Amino acid sequence: MKLSQVPLTAIQKILLYGPPKSGKTELVGKLAEKFNLIWVDFENGYKTLQKLPMAWQQRIELVHIPDRREWPVGIETAMKIVSGVEVKVCGEHGQVNCIKCMKEPDADITTINTATLPPDTILVLDSLSQIAVSAMNNITRKMPDDYKSDWEDYRKQGALMDKVLTNIQQGRFNCVCIGHDVDTSKDEKTIKLSAQAGTANFSRNVGKFFDHVIYCEVKTKRHNFGSATTYSSLALTGSRLDVALESMDEPSLIPFFDGSWKQHVEELQRKEVKATLDPMKAKLTALAKR
């Protein structure tokens, strides 16, 4: 098939990361203005979402995963959710097809099937970093608390995270993954931030699984978000559709999913052309007056 015959897919995969309290959760939560969200919360960070208008909150299905060192259920549940088969996740234990909760008629159980998610529904995983921690905790769950992970443990962690991320990359569903930032530079003299998804080596390349990588930060006393490849020399960013979140008057993820990104890119291109032509016109005018 010729590339020109391949339709532009509406399915988008976004990785959004940054330090704590940099506006990540609220920015993603505002998608609920127009979309239904299945919010899988591995970090108990949903409280930020309760600031949203009640009508928006009604569009968010919260799935609580009580992941911790003693109960590393997060990695198993995450793998099953993104696998493309129907799963039933209980809110009490965060397990898929929980034997105890499936018997309770009033149990908090959410059914998810990423193979059949409609275009107006977005899967949110909060956070990718905690899923990686859960993977390591699951691998070393039989070890004592003072156990230090070795190379083989990190290899297994990478294999599990690669499986999760590959299913997200290849899946026919909209998805946003939230993550914390980590310095993945290879020496102490430079800084290169990426989303924490395991080891520094693995995290360095995590952006390849996503269509858009957005960095969030607090700068000049405000939340700033960047998605253009040139946004920062310190942080991994980029958009396969050339969407520059930092150029929006009101940063929003909605254009990525409703198709209005096209108008955004066209307007950005017009501004760039104008910025190039205006100085040239001014110079020619000045020369004509001589």
N, C-alpha and C positions, 0 to 999 in steps of 0.2 A: 504493500500500500504506500502511495506517495504521501509524504508529510503534509502536503497541501490538502489531502483528503481526510486527515485525522481531525475530528472536531475538538474544539477547545473545551476541556472538561470544566465543569463547575465545581467539582470536588477540590477542596483545598485542605492542606495540612500546614499548620502553623506551630512553630516553636517560639515561645515567648519566655524570656528569662531576665534575671537581674537580681540585685541584692534585696534583702528583706525590706518591706515597706516602700517599695519603689513604684507601687501602683499596678502591679501585675494582675492581681485578682479582680480589682474593680474594672480595669480595662476589658478583661475577658467577660466579666459579668454583664457589662453593658450590651453585649450581643443579644441579651434577652429582650431588648427593646423590639427586635424583629424575629428572633429565632428561638426555638425550643432548645434547651441545653440539658444534656445528661451529665451532671457534674459529679465525677468520681473523686471524692476527697480523701486523700491518704494522709493529710497533715492537720486535719481539724481546723482548716482555715476558712471555713464557710461564713464566719461571722461578718466578714467584710461585705458579703452579698446581701446581708440584711439591711444595708443602707439603701438598697435599690428600691424603686417604687414597687408597691405591692403587686401591681399588674405584671411587672417584670418577674418578680419572685415566683409568680404562679407558673411561669414558663420554665422554671428550673427544677429538674428532678434531681434531688440530692441523694447521692449514694455514699454513705459513710463507711470507710474502711479503717477499722481501729488497728492499724499496723504498728507494731512495736517489736523490740528486741526479743521478747519472750513469745510473741505471736506474729511471726513474719508472714502474714497471709497476703500482703500486698502484691508481691511478685506473681504468685499463683493466680490470683484473681485478675490482675492486669492482663496476663497472658491469655486467659480464657475470654475476657471481654473483647479483646481485639482480634480473636481468632476467626471471627465470622460465623460462629454458631450461637444459637440462642442460649443464654445463661440466666439464671435466677440468683441474684445476689441478696443476701440478708443484711439488714442494717445493723444487727446486733453484733455479728461476728465478722462481717465482711467476706464471708465465704460464698462460693458458688455451690448451689444445690445443697445447702446446709441441712444435714439430716434432722437436727433438732428443730430448726425454724420451719422447715417445710411441713412439719406435722402440726404447727400452730396456725389456726385459722386467722388470727389477727396479727401475725408476724409482719414486720416491715420488710417486704421483699420486692425488689425491682427487677423486671424482666428487660434484658438488653439483647438485641440481635443486630450487630453492626452490619451484617449482610443485607439488612432490609431497612436501615435507617433512611428516612425520607430526606430530601434536600434541605428542608427547613429545620432539621435537627442537627446539632453539633455535639460531638462527644468531647468532653473536657477532662483531662487527666491532670490532677493537681496533688502531687507534683511528680515529674519525671525523676527528680533527684531522690525523692523518698522511695520510689519504686526500685532504684538502684541500691539504696541502703537496705531495703527489704530483701533484695536478691542476695546480698552478702550475708545478711542475718539468717536467711534460709539455708544458705550453704554451710554456715558455721554454727547452726542451731544446737548441735550436740557438743560443741566445744565449751570449755570453761570461760567465764567472763573476761579473764585476763589473756585469752588466746589472741595471738597476732596473726592476721591473715597472711598467707604465703602466695607465691606466684600462681599456683594451681587454683587457689580460691578466686583470685582476680580473673583468671582465664575463664572459669565457670561463670562468674558474674558477667563478664563481657558477652559470653555466649547467650545467656538469658536475656540480657538487654538488647542484643542484636535481634533476637527472635521477636521481642515485643515491638521494636522499632520497625523491623521489616514488615510485620503484619500491619502496622499503622501506615507505612509508606505504600503498600500494595492494596490496602483495603479501599473499597468503594464507599467511603463515608467521610464526612467532614470531621476534622479533629483539631483540637488545640491542646498542646502540651505546655504546661507551665513548669519552669525550672529555676533553680538558683544558679548564680554565676560562680565560676571557678577559674583561677588562673591556670591555663594549660601551656604556658610558655616552657621552652626546654632549657632556659637558663635564667639566672636571677637578675639579669640586666634588663630584661624586657618583660612586658605584660601582654598577654593575649587571653582575653576572657571568652569563655564559651559556657554552654549550659552543662551543669554537673549531671552526668549520667553514668557514673562509675569512676574508673581511673582517669587520670589526666589524658593519657593517650587515647582512650575511648572517647572521652568528652570532646577532644579536639576535633573529631570528625562527625559529631552527632548531627550537625547541620545538613548532612547529605540526605537524611531521611525526610526532609521537609521542603515544602515549596517556598516558605517564607520563614526567616529567622529574625526575630525582633528583640532588640535590647532595651531594657527599661532602666532608668536611673533618675536620681534626684539631682538636679543641677539648677543653679540660680533660683533656688527656693521654689521649684516647681517640678512636677513629674514630666520627664521627657522620654519619648519613645522613638526609636529609629529602626527603619527596615531597609534603607538603601545600602548598597554594598559599600558606599563611601561615607556612611554615617560616622563611623569611628575607626581610628587606627588601632584602638585597644580592644575592641569587642567584635566578635563574629556577628555580622548582619548580612542580609541579602534578601531579595525578592525575585522570583522567577518571572513575575509579571511587571517588574520595575515599579512597584508601588512604594512610594516614599512616605511613610507614616509621619515623619518629622516635618513634612511640608504642609500637612493638613492644618487648617485653622483650629479644628477640634478633632484630635486624634481618635480614630475609631477603627475597629476591626470589621465593621459591617460591610464596607466596600469590597473586602476580600471575598465575601460570600454571596452578596446580592448582585454582583456584576457591575456595580457602579465604579469599580476600580478603573474601568476603561476611560470614563470621563475624567477621573482624577489624573491618570497618566497623560491624557491628551492636553489637559490644562497645564500640567507641569511642563510638557514639551513646548507649549506656546509661550510660557513664561521664559523658558531657557532661550528660545529663539529671539524673543523680544529683548532679553538682556544682552544678547550678542549683537543684534542689529541696532539698537538705540545708540550705543557709543559710535558705531560706524556712521550713522546718519548725522549725528552731532558733528563728527569730524569733517564729513563732506560739506555740511552747511557752513562750517567755519572757513573751509577752503574756498567755497564759492563767494564768500563775502570779501575775500582779499582782492 
